[in-house]
Amino acid sequence: MTPHSIVIGLPIADRPTSRDFYRDVLGFEAPGELADDGVPEPLQLALSETVSVMLVPTGGFGWAIGGRPVAPAGQHECVFTLSVQSESDVDALLERARSAGAEIVTEAARQPWGYTGTFADPDGHLWSALVDHG
């Protein structure tokens, strides 16, 4: 089977705030031509060669979800996990998130599946950093 590109769409409240958070905390750059707000349109961040995240203002998210309601803040059906090289990388990522005003959902700690911690981006989407000890 040929690998496909995957674009994960996430609703956001404010494009500049989200762009800055993803750049400053996760190191993801948003390429493209700048819109009137100074943010590339579309606001799409490459996670790998085949996976990217598109950050879509909540008001315009309806085209993709067919009129279904956007999940209210505090309700989550997925967690994005970033695999990192070391425990100190987990700690550093959580500290960057904390410094950028993110809610730390779970502090970094050793779990049976590895060393991990989780934070919420400005719109409440959950991100974990993980060093797999398996």
N, CA, C and O atoms as a GROMACS GRO file, in nm:
protein
  536
    1MET      N    1   0.084  -0.118   0.000
    1MET     CA    2   0.000   0.000   0.000
    1MET      C    3   0.088   0.124   0.000
    1MET      O    4   0.186   0.131   0.074
    2THR      N    5   0.055   0.221  -0.083
    2THR     CA    6   0.129   0.346  -0.092
    2THR      C    7   0.092   0.437   0.023
    2THR      O    8  -0.027   0.452   0.055
    3PRO      N    9   0.191   0.500   0.087
    3PRO     CA   10   0.157   0.592   0.196
    3PRO      C   11   0.080   0.712   0.142
    3PRO      O   12   0.108   0.761   0.033
    4HIS      N   13  -0.015   0.758   0.219
    4HIS     CA   14  -0.096   0.874   0.184
    4HIS      C   15  -0.060   0.990   0.273
    4HIS      O   16  -0.011   0.972   0.385
    5SER      N   17  -0.083   1.109   0.224
    5SER     CA   18  -0.068   1.226   0.309
    5SER      C   19  -0.190   1.235   0.398
    5SER      O   20  -0.303   1.210   0.354
    6ILE      N   21  -0.168   1.271   0.522
    6ILE     CA   22  -0.276   1.288   0.619
    6ILE      C   23  -0.271   1.430   0.670
    6ILE      O   24  -0.166   1.478   0.713
    7VAL      N   25  -0.386   1.499   0.664
    7VAL     CA   26  -0.399   1.633   0.718
    7VAL      C   27  -0.500   1.626   0.831
    7VAL      O   28  -0.616   1.588   0.810
    8ILE      N   29  -0.456   1.662   0.951
    8ILE     CA   30  -0.542   1.661   1.069
    8ILE      C   31  -0.593   1.803   1.090
    8ILE      O   32  -0.514   1.895   1.110
    9GLY      N   33  -0.724   1.821   1.085
    9GLY     CA   34  -0.782   1.953   1.104
    9GLY      C   35  -0.820   1.974   1.250
    9GLY      O   36  -0.886   1.890   1.310
   10LEU      N   37  -0.778   2.087   1.306
   10LEU     CA   38  -0.812   2.121   1.443
   10LEU      C   39  -0.877   2.259   1.447
   10LEU      O   40  -0.824   2.353   1.387
   11PRO      N   41  -0.990   2.273   1.517
   11PRO     CA   42  -1.051   2.405   1.530
   11PRO      C   43  -0.972   2.492   1.627
   11PRO      O   44  -0.924   2.445   1.730
   12ILE      N   45  -0.960   2.620   1.592
   12ILE     CA   46  -0.888   2.715   1.677
   12ILE      C   47  -0.968   2.844   1.691
   12ILE      O   48  -1.054   2.874   1.608
   13ALA      N   49  -0.939   2.919   1.794
   13ALA     CA   50  -1.008   3.046   1.817
   13ALA      C   51  -0.936   3.164   1.751
   13ALA      O   52  -1.000   3.257   1.703
   14ASP      N   53  -0.802   3.160   1.748
   14ASP     CA   54  -0.726   3.277   1.703
   14ASP      C   55  -0.603   3.231   1.626
   14ASP      O   56  -0.517   3.162   1.681
   15ARG      N   57  -0.593   3.269   1.499
   15ARG     CA   58  -0.484   3.223   1.413
   15ARG      C   59  -0.346   3.268   1.461
   15ARG      O   60  -0.256   3.184   1.472
   16PRO      N   61  -0.324   3.397   1.490
   16PRO     CA   62  -0.190   3.437   1.536
   16PRO      C   63  -0.149   3.367   1.667
   16PRO      O   64  -0.034   3.326   1.682
   17THR      N   65  -0.242   3.355   1.760
   17THR     CA   66  -0.211   3.289   1.888
   17THR      C   67  -0.170   3.144   1.864
   17THR      O   68  -0.071   3.097   1.920
   18SER      N   69  -0.245   3.074   1.781
   18SER     CA   70  -0.213   2.933   1.754
   18SER      C   71  -0.082   2.920   1.678
   18SER      O   72  -0.001   2.833   1.710
   19ARG      N   73  -0.061   3.005   1.576
   19ARG     CA   74   0.065   3.001   1.500
   19ARG      C   75   0.184   3.020   1.593
   19ARG      O   76   0.282   2.946   1.586
   20ASP      N   77   0.175   3.121   1.681
   20ASP     CA   78   0.286   3.150   1.773
   20ASP      C   79   0.310   3.034   1.868
   20ASP      O   80   0.425   2.998   1.894
   21PHE      N   81   0.203   2.975   1.922
   21PHE     CA   82   0.217   2.864   2.016
   21PHE      C   83   0.284   2.744   1.949
   21PHE      O   84   0.380   2.689   2.004
   22TYR      N   85   0.236   2.705   1.834
   22TYR     CA   86   0.292   2.588   1.766
   22TYR      C   87   0.436   2.613   1.720
   22TYR      O   88   0.516   2.519   1.718
   23ARG      N   89   0.470   2.736   1.684
   23ARG     CA   90   0.607   2.769   1.647
   23ARG      C   91   0.698   2.770   1.770
   23ARG      O   92   0.803   2.707   1.770
   24ASP      N   93   0.656   2.842   1.874
   24ASP     CA   94   0.742   2.862   1.990
   24ASP      C   95   0.753   2.740   2.079
   24ASP      O   96   0.860   2.717   2.137
   25VAL      N   97   0.648   2.661   2.093
   25VAL     CA   98   0.650   2.546   2.182
   25VAL      C   99   0.693   2.420   2.110
   25VAL      O  100   0.779   2.346   2.159
   26LEU      N  101   0.636   2.393   1.993
   26LEU     CA  102   0.662   2.268   1.923
   26LEU      C  103   0.762   2.281   1.809
   26LEU      O  104   0.808   2.180   1.755
   27GLY      N  105   0.798   2.404   1.772
   27GLY     CA  106   0.896   2.424   1.666
   27GLY      C  107   0.841   2.403   1.526
   27GLY      O  108   0.919   2.383   1.432
   28PHE      N  109   0.709   2.408   1.508
   28PHE     CA  110   0.649   2.387   1.376
   28PHE      C  111   0.632   2.522   1.306
   28PHE      O  112   0.570   2.614   1.361
   29GLU      N  113   0.686   2.533   1.186
   29GLU     CA  114   0.672   2.654   1.106
   29GLU      C  115   0.554   2.639   1.012
   29GLU      O  116   0.524   2.529   0.965
   30ALA      N  117   0.488   2.749   0.984
   30ALA     CA  118   0.375   2.750   0.891
   30ALA      C  119   0.420   2.821   0.763
   30ALA      O  120   0.429   2.943   0.760
   31PRO      N  121   0.447   2.743   0.658
   31PRO     CA  122   0.489   2.806   0.532
   31PRO      C  123   0.368   2.862   0.457
   31PRO      O  124   0.253   2.828   0.487
   32GLY      N  125   0.394   2.946   0.361
   32GLY     CA  126   0.288   2.994   0.274
   32GLY      C  127   0.277   3.143   0.271
   32GLY      O  128   0.344   3.216   0.345
   33GLU      N  129   0.188   3.188   0.183
   33GLU     CA  130   0.165   3.330   0.164
   33GLU      C  131   0.084   3.385   0.280
   33GLU      O  132  -0.012   3.324   0.326
   34LEU      N  133   0.123   3.503   0.328
   34LEU     CA  134   0.058   3.563   0.444
   34LEU      C  135  -0.076   3.623   0.407
   34LEU      O  136  -0.091   3.688   0.303
   35ALA      N  137  -0.174   3.601   0.493
   35ALA     CA  138  -0.306   3.662   0.480
   35ALA      C  139  -0.302   3.800   0.547
   35ALA      O  140  -0.198   3.843   0.595
   36ASP      N  141  -0.416   3.868   0.550
   36ASP     CA  142  -0.424   4.002   0.609
   36ASP      C  143  -0.383   4.006   0.755
   36ASP      O  144  -0.337   4.110   0.804
   37ASP      N  145  -0.399   3.894   0.828
   37ASP     CA  146  -0.363   3.891   0.970
   37ASP      C  147  -0.216   3.859   0.993
   37ASP      O  148  -0.173   3.845   1.108
   38GLY      N  149  -0.136   3.847   0.885
   38GLY     CA  150   0.006   3.818   0.897
   38GLY      C  151   0.038   3.672   0.918
   38GLY      O  152   0.153   3.638   0.946
   39VAL      N  153  -0.061   3.585   0.905
   39VAL     CA  154  -0.045   3.441   0.924
   39VAL      C  155  -0.067   3.372   0.790
   39VAL      O  156  -0.159   3.409   0.716
   40PRO      N  157   0.015   3.271   0.757
   40PRO     CA  158  -0.006   3.200   0.630
   40PRO      C  159  -0.146   3.140   0.620
   40PRO      O  160  -0.205   3.095   0.719
   41GLU      N  161  -0.197   3.142   0.498
   41GLU     CA  162  -0.328   3.082   0.470
   41GLU      C  163  -0.311   2.981   0.357
   41GLU      O  164  -0.269   3.019   0.248
   42PRO      N  165  -0.341   2.854   0.381
   42PRO     CA  166  -0.394   2.798   0.505
   42PRO      C  167  -0.286   2.789   0.612
   42PRO      O  168  -0.167   2.790   0.582
   43LEU      N  169  -0.329   2.781   0.737
   43LEU     CA  170  -0.237   2.767   0.850
   43LEU      C  171  -0.214   2.618   0.870
   43LEU      O  172  -0.282   2.552   0.948
   44GLN      N  173  -0.115   2.566   0.796
   44GLN     CA  174  -0.088   2.423   0.796
   44GLN      C  175   0.057   2.399   0.839
   44GLN      O  176   0.149   2.464   0.789
   45LEU      N  177   0.075   2.305   0.932
   45LEU     CA  178   0.206   2.276   0.990
   45LEU      C  179   0.246   2.134   0.955
   45LEU      O  180   0.171   2.040   0.982
   46ALA      N  181   0.363   2.117   0.896
   46ALA     CA  182   0.411   1.984   0.860
   46ALA      C  183   0.468   1.916   0.984
   46ALA      O  184   0.561   1.967   1.046
   47LEU      N  185   0.412   1.799   1.020
   47LEU     CA  186   0.465   1.719   1.130
   47LEU      C  187   0.567   1.618   1.080
   47LEU      O  188   0.661   1.582   1.151
   48SER      N  189   0.549   1.572   0.956
   48SER     CA  190   0.642   1.481   0.890
   48SER      C  191   0.621   1.498   0.740
   48SER      O  192   0.548   1.587   0.697
   49GLU      N  193   0.684   1.414   0.661
   49GLU     CA  194   0.667   1.424   0.515
   49GLU      C  195   0.525   1.395   0.472
   49GLU      O  196   0.480   1.445   0.368
   50THR      N  197   0.451   1.316   0.550
   50THR     CA  198   0.318   1.275   0.508
   50THR      C  199   0.206   1.316   0.605
   50THR      O  200   0.089   1.290   0.578
   51VAL      N  201   0.240   1.381   0.716
   51VAL     CA  202   0.138   1.420   0.814
   51VAL      C  203   0.152   1.568   0.846
   51VAL      O  204   0.262   1.618   0.873
   52SER      N  205   0.038   1.638   0.841
   52SER     CA  206   0.037   1.779   0.879
   52SER      C  207  -0.089   1.810   0.958
   52SER      O  208  -0.186   1.734   0.956
   53VAL      N  209  -0.084   1.923   1.028
   53VAL     CA  210  -0.199   1.972   1.104
   53VAL      C  211  -0.243   2.103   1.039
   53VAL      O  212  -0.162   2.192   1.016
   54MET      N  213  -0.373   2.113   1.011
   54MET     CA  214  -0.429   2.237   0.960
   54MET      C  215  -0.513   2.298   1.071
   54MET      O  216  -0.606   2.236   1.122
   55LEU      N  217  -0.478   2.420   1.109
   55LEU     CA  218  -0.547   2.492   1.216
   55LEU      C  219  -0.652   2.582   1.153
   55LEU      O  220  -0.620   2.677   1.083
   56VAL      N  221  -0.778   2.550   1.180
   56VAL     CA  222  -0.891   2.615   1.113
   56VAL      C  223  -0.973   2.694   1.216
   56VAL      O  224  -1.012   2.639   1.319
   57PRO      N  225  -0.998   2.823   1.189
   57PRO     CA  226  -1.083   2.898   1.281
   57PRO      C  227  -1.216   2.826   1.304
   57PRO      O  228  -1.277   2.775   1.210
   58THR      N  229  -1.260   2.824   1.429
   58THR     CA  230  -1.381   2.751   1.466
   58THR      C  231  -1.499   2.788   1.378
   58THR      O  232  -1.577   2.700   1.339
   59GLY      N  233  -1.514   2.916   1.346
   59GLY     CA  234  -1.625   2.959   1.262
   59GLY      C  235  -1.625   2.898   1.123
   59GLY      O  236  -1.731   2.882   1.063
   60GLY      N  237  -1.508   2.863   1.071
   60GLY     CA  238  -1.499   2.803   0.938
   60GLY      C  239  -1.483   2.653   0.939
   60GLY      O  240  -1.467   2.591   0.834
   61PHE      N  241  -1.487   2.594   1.057
   61PHE     CA  242  -1.463   2.450   1.070
   61PHE      C  243  -1.583   2.368   1.021
   61PHE      O  244  -1.569   2.250   0.989
   62GLY      N  245  -1.700   2.430   1.016
   62GLY     CA  246  -1.823   2.360   0.981
   62GLY      C  247  -1.822   2.295   0.844
   62GLY      O  248  -1.889   2.194   0.823
   63TRP      N  249  -1.746   2.351   0.749
   63TRP     CA  250  -1.741   2.292   0.615
   63TRP      C  251  -1.689   2.150   0.619
   63TRP      O  252  -1.727   2.067   0.536
   64ALA      N  253  -1.602   2.121   0.714
   64ALA     CA  254  -1.542   1.987   0.722
   64ALA      C  255  -1.624   1.891   0.807
   64ALA      O  256  -1.616   1.770   0.788
   65ILE      N  257  -1.701   1.944   0.900
   65ILE     CA  258  -1.773   1.855   0.992
   65ILE      C  259  -1.923   1.851   0.966
   65ILE      O  260  -1.999   1.798   1.047
   66GLY      N  261  -1.965   1.907   0.854
   66GLY     CA  262  -2.102   1.894   0.810
   66GLY      C  263  -2.207   1.945   0.908
   66GLY      O  264  -2.312   1.883   0.923
   67GLY      N  265  -2.180   2.056   0.973
   67GLY     CA  266  -2.277   2.114   1.064
   67GLY      C  267  -2.281   2.051   1.202
   67GLY      O  268  -2.357   2.096   1.288
   68ARG      N  269  -2.201   1.947   1.225
   68ARG     CA  270  -2.195   1.889   1.359
   68ARG      C  271  -2.131   1.991   1.453
   68ARG      O  272  -2.051   2.073   1.410
   69PRO      N  273  -2.166   1.986   1.582
   69PRO     CA  274  -2.106   2.082   1.675
   69PRO      C  275  -1.958   2.052   1.701
   69PRO      O  276  -1.917   1.936   1.708
   70VAL      N  277  -1.882   2.158   1.715
   70VAL     CA  278  -1.742   2.145   1.757
   70VAL      C  279  -1.744   2.106   1.904
   70VAL      O  280  -1.822   2.162   1.981
   71ALA      N  281  -1.660   2.012   1.945
   71ALA     CA  282  -1.657   1.967   2.084
   71ALA      C  283  -1.630   2.085   2.176
   71ALA      O  284  -1.542   2.167   2.148
   72PRO      N  285  -1.703   2.096   2.285
   72PRO     CA  286  -1.679   2.204   2.380
   72PRO      C  287  -1.542   2.188   2.447
   72PRO      O  288  -1.486   2.079   2.453
   73ALA      N  289  -1.490   2.298   2.495
   73ALA     CA  290  -1.362   2.295   2.566
   73ALA      C  291  -1.370   2.193   2.679
   73ALA      O  292  -1.471   2.184   2.750
   74GLY      N  293  -1.264   2.118   2.696
   74GLY     CA  294  -1.259   2.018   2.803
   74GLY      C  295  -1.304   1.880   2.761
   74GLY      O  296  -1.291   1.786   2.839
   75GLN      N  297  -1.357   1.865   2.640
   75GLN     CA  298  -1.394   1.732   2.590
   75GLN      C  299  -1.296   1.693   2.481
   75GLN      O  300  -1.272   1.768   2.387
   76HIS      N  301  -1.238   1.573   2.496
   76HIS     CA  302  -1.132   1.531   2.405
   76HIS      C  303  -1.154   1.387   2.362
   76HIS      O  304  -1.189   1.300   2.442
   77GLU      N  305  -1.132   1.363   2.233
   77GLU     CA  306  -1.143   1.229   2.181
   77GLU      C  307  -1.009   1.178   2.130
   77GLU      O  308  -0.998   1.063   2.088
   78CYS      N  309  -0.906   1.261   2.134
   78CYS     CA  310  -0.774   1.214   2.092
   78CYS      C  311  -0.665   1.294   2.162
   78CYS      O  312  -0.687   1.405   2.210
   79VAL      N  313  -0.548   1.234   2.165
   79VAL     CA  314  -0.428   1.298   2.218
   79VAL      C  315  -0.320   1.280   2.113
   79VAL      O  316  -0.298   1.169   2.065
   80PHE      N  317  -0.252   1.388   2.077
   80PHE     CA  318  -0.140   1.380   1.984
   80PHE      C  319  -0.015   1.354   2.066
   80PHE      O  320   0.013   1.426   2.162
   81THR      N  321   0.061   1.252   2.029
   81THR     CA  322   0.181   1.216   2.104
   81THR      C  323   0.303   1.236   2.017
   81THR      O  324   0.313   1.183   1.906
   82LEU      N  325   0.397   1.314   2.069
   82LEU     CA  326   0.525   1.337   2.002
   82LEU      C  327   0.630   1.248   2.065
   82LEU      O  328   0.652   1.253   2.186
   83SER      N  329   0.692   1.166   1.985
   83SER     CA  330   0.800   1.080   2.033
   83SER      C  331   0.928   1.164   2.037
   83SER      O  332   0.968   1.222   1.936
   84VAL      N  333   0.992   1.169   2.153
   84VAL     CA  334   1.116   1.245   2.169
   84VAL      C  335   1.228   1.151   2.213
   84VAL      O  336   1.203   1.035   2.245
   85GLN      N  337   1.350   1.202   2.214
   85GLN     CA  338   1.468   1.119   2.235
   85GLN      C  339   1.500   1.090   2.381
   85GLN      O  340   1.555   0.984   2.413
   86SER      N  341   1.468   1.184   2.471
   86SER     CA  342   1.513   1.167   2.609
   86SER      C  343   1.413   1.226   2.708
   86SER      O  344   1.325   1.303   2.671
   87GLU      N  345   1.428   1.186   2.833
   87GLU     CA  346   1.343   1.242   2.938
   87GLU      C  347   1.362   1.392   2.948
   87GLU      O  348   1.266   1.465   2.974
   88SER      N  349   1.484   1.440   2.928
   88SER     CA  350   1.507   1.584   2.935
   88SER      C  351   1.435   1.656   2.821
   88SER      O  352   1.396   1.772   2.836
   89ASP      N  353   1.416   1.589   2.705
   89ASP     CA  354   1.337   1.647   2.596
   89ASP      C  355   1.191   1.661   2.637
   89ASP      O  356   1.127   1.762   2.606
   90VAL      N  357   1.137   1.561   2.707
   90VAL     CA  358   0.999   1.569   2.757
   90VAL      C  359   0.988   1.688   2.852
   90VAL      O  360   0.898   1.771   2.839
   91ASP      N  361   1.081   1.695   2.948
   91ASP     CA  362   1.078   1.804   3.047
   91ASP      C  363   1.088   1.940   2.979
   91ASP      O  364   1.016   2.033   3.015
   92ALA      N  365   1.178   1.953   2.880
   92ALA     CA  366   1.197   2.081   2.812
   92ALA      C  367   1.072   2.121   2.734
   92ALA      O  368   1.034   2.238   2.733
   93LEU      N  369   1.009   2.025   2.668
   93LEU     CA  370   0.888   2.055   2.591
   93LEU      C  371   0.776   2.102   2.684
   93LEU      O  372   0.707   2.200   2.654
   94LEU      N  373   0.757   2.033   2.796
   94LEU     CA  374   0.654   2.075   2.891
   94LEU      C  375   0.686   2.213   2.949
   94LEU      O  376   0.594   2.292   2.973
   95GLU      N  377   0.811   2.242   2.972
   95GLU     CA  378   0.848   2.373   3.025
   95GLU      C  379   0.822   2.483   2.923
   95GLU      O  380   0.776   2.591   2.959
   96ARG      N  381   0.852   2.456   2.794
   96ARG     CA  382   0.821   2.555   2.690
   96ARG      C  383   0.670   2.578   2.684
   96ARG      O  384   0.624   2.692   2.671
   97ALA      N  385   0.593   2.470   2.692
   97ALA     CA  386   0.447   2.482   2.690
   97ALA      C  387   0.399   2.564   2.810
   97ALA      O  388   0.316   2.654   2.794
   98ARG      N  389   0.450   2.532   2.927
   98ARG     CA  390   0.411   2.605   3.049
   98ARG      C  391   0.445   2.754   3.035
   98ARG      O  392   0.363   2.840   3.068
   99SER      N  393   0.564   2.783   2.985
   99SER     CA  394   0.608   2.922   2.969
   99SER      C  395   0.521   2.997   2.868
   99SER      O  396   0.506   3.119   2.878
  100ALA      N  397   0.464   2.925   2.772
  100ALA     CA  398   0.377   2.986   2.672
  100ALA      C  399   0.233   2.995   2.719
  100ALA      O  400   0.145   3.037   2.644
  101GLY      N  401   0.207   2.956   2.844
  101GLY     CA  402   0.073   2.967   2.901
  101GLY      C  403  -0.014   2.844   2.886
  101GLY      O  404  -0.133   2.849   2.915
  102ALA      N  405   0.045   2.733   2.841
  102ALA     CA  406  -0.034   2.610   2.825
  102ALA      C  407  -0.072   2.552   2.960
  102ALA      O  408  -0.001   2.567   3.059
  103GLU      N  409  -0.187   2.486   2.962
  103GLU     CA  410  -0.226   2.409   3.079
  103GLU      C  411  -0.149   2.277   3.077
  103GLU      O  412  -0.154   2.204   2.978
  104ILE      N  413  -0.078   2.246   3.184
  104ILE     CA  414  -0.012   2.117   3.194
  104ILE      C  415  -0.116   2.020   3.249
  104ILE      O  416  -0.160   2.034   3.363
  105VAL      N  417  -0.154   1.923   3.169
  105VAL     CA  418  -0.260   1.829   3.203
  105VAL      C  419  -0.206   1.719   3.294
  105VAL      O  420  -0.268   1.685   3.394
  106THR      N  421  -0.091   1.664   3.258
  106THR     CA  422  -0.020   1.569   3.345
  106THR      C  423   0.127   1.606   3.344
  106THR      O  424   0.188   1.620   3.238
  107GLU      N  425   0.182   1.623   3.461
  107GLU     CA  426   0.325   1.651   3.472
  107GLU      C  427   0.404   1.531   3.420
  107GLU      O  428   0.356   1.418   3.423
  108ALA      N  429   0.525   1.557   3.374
  108ALA     CA  430   0.611   1.450   3.324
  108ALA      C  431   0.640   1.350   3.435
  108ALA      O  432   0.673   1.388   3.548
  109ALA      N  433   0.628   1.222   3.402
  109ALA     CA  434   0.651   1.115   3.500
  109ALA      C  435   0.674   0.985   3.426
  109ALA      O  436   0.637   0.969   3.310
  110ARG      N  437   0.736   0.891   3.496
  110ARG     CA  438   0.754   0.757   3.441
  110ARG      C  439   0.624   0.680   3.455
  110ARG      O  440   0.562   0.676   3.561
  111GLN      N  441   0.583   0.620   3.344
  111GLN     CA  442   0.465   0.536   3.338
  111GLN      C  443   0.509   0.398   3.287
  111GLN      O  444   0.622   0.386   3.240
  112PRO      N  445   0.425   0.296   3.295
  112PRO     CA  446   0.465   0.165   3.244
  112PRO      C  447   0.505   0.166   3.096
  112PRO      O  448   0.584   0.083   3.053
  113TRP      N  449   0.450   0.261   3.018
  113TRP     CA  450   0.478   0.266   2.874
  113TRP      C  451   0.589   0.364   2.838
  113TRP      O  452   0.627   0.373   2.721
  114GLY      N  453   0.643   0.439   2.935
  114GLY     CA  454   0.752   0.532   2.907
  114GLY      C  455   0.743   0.655   2.995
  114GLY      O  456   0.659   0.664   3.085
  115TYR      N  457   0.830   0.750   2.969
  115TYR     CA  458   0.833   0.877   3.041
  115TYR      C  459   0.752   0.977   2.959
  115TYR      O  460   0.782   0.998   2.841
  116THR      N  461   0.650   1.037   3.018
  116THR     CA  462   0.557   1.117   2.940
  116THR      C  463   0.496   1.230   3.022
  116THR      O  464   0.493   1.224   3.145
  117GLY      N  465   0.448   1.331   2.953
  117GLY     CA  466   0.372   1.440   3.011
  117GLY      C  467   0.281   1.497   2.905
  117GLY      O  468   0.308   1.483   2.786
  118THR      N  469   0.172   1.560   2.946
  118THR     CA  470   0.070   1.609   2.852
  118THR      C  471   0.034   1.753   2.883
  118THR      O  472   0.024   1.792   3.000
  119PHE      N  473   0.012   1.831   2.778
  119PHE     CA  474  -0.032   1.969   2.792
  119PHE      C  475  -0.141   1.998   2.690
  119PHE      O  476  -0.159   1.924   2.594
  120ALA      N  477  -0.213   2.108   2.713
  120ALA     CA  478  -0.318   2.152   2.622
  120ALA      C  479  -0.273   2.279   2.551
  120ALA      O  480  -0.219   2.371   2.613
  121ASP      N  481  -0.296   2.283   2.419
  121ASP     CA  482  -0.263   2.403   2.342
  121ASP      C  483  -0.364   2.513   2.374
  121ASP      O  484  -0.455   2.490   2.454
  122PRO      N  485  -0.352   2.634   2.314
  122PRO     CA  486  -0.444   2.743   2.350
  122PRO      C  487  -0.592   2.711   2.328
  122PRO      O  488  -0.678   2.775   2.388
  123ASP      N  489  -0.622   2.612   2.244
  123ASP     CA  490  -0.762   2.576   2.218
  123ASP      C  491  -0.803   2.449   2.290
  123ASP      O  492  -0.913   2.398   2.267
  124GLY      N  493  -0.716   2.397   2.377
  124GLY     CA  494  -0.750   2.280   2.456
  124GLY      C  495  -0.716   2.146   2.393
  124GLY      O  496  -0.745   2.042   2.452
  125HIS      N  497  -0.654   2.145   2.273
  125HIS     CA  498  -0.613   2.019   2.211
  125HIS      C  499  -0.496   1.961   2.291
  125HIS      O  500  -0.404   2.033   2.329
  126LEU      N  501  -0.501   1.831   2.314
  126LEU     CA  502  -0.401   1.767   2.401
  126LEU      C  503  -0.282   1.715   2.322
  126LEU      O  504  -0.296   1.652   2.218
  127TRP      N  505  -0.164   1.745   2.376
  127TRP     CA  506  -0.037   1.700   2.318
  127TRP      C  507   0.045   1.635   2.430
  127TRP      O  508   0.057   1.690   2.539
  128SER      N  509   0.100   1.518   2.401
  128SER     CA  510   0.190   1.450   2.494
  128SER      C  511   0.328   1.440   2.433
  128SER      O  512   0.343   1.434   2.311
  129ALA      N  513   0.427   1.439   2.518
  129ALA     CA  514   0.564   1.406   2.478
  129ALA      C  515   0.596   1.274   2.544
  129ALA      O  516   0.560   1.252   2.660
  130LEU      N  517   0.662   1.184   2.471
  130LEU     CA  518   0.686   1.049   2.521
  130LEU      C  519   0.824   0.999   2.481
  130LEU      O  520   0.866   1.013   2.366
  131VAL      N  521   0.893   0.941   2.580
  131VAL     CA  522   1.013   0.861   2.554
  131VAL      C  523   0.970   0.719   2.582
  131VAL      O  524   0.941   0.683   2.696
  132ASP      N  525   0.966   0.639   2.479
  132ASP     CA  526   0.922   0.499   2.492
  132ASP      C  527   1.037   0.416   2.547
  132ASP      O  528   1.144   0.409   2.487
  133HIS      N  529   1.013   0.354   2.662
  133HIS     CA  530   1.116   0.269   2.723
  133HIS      C  531   1.095   0.123   2.689
  133HIS      O  532   1.160   0.036   2.747
  134GLY      N  533   1.005   0.093   2.594
  134GLY     CA  534   0.972  -0.044   2.560
  134GLY      C  535   1.064  -0.112   2.474
  134GLY      O  536   1.043  -0.228   2.440
   0.00000   0.00000   0.00000
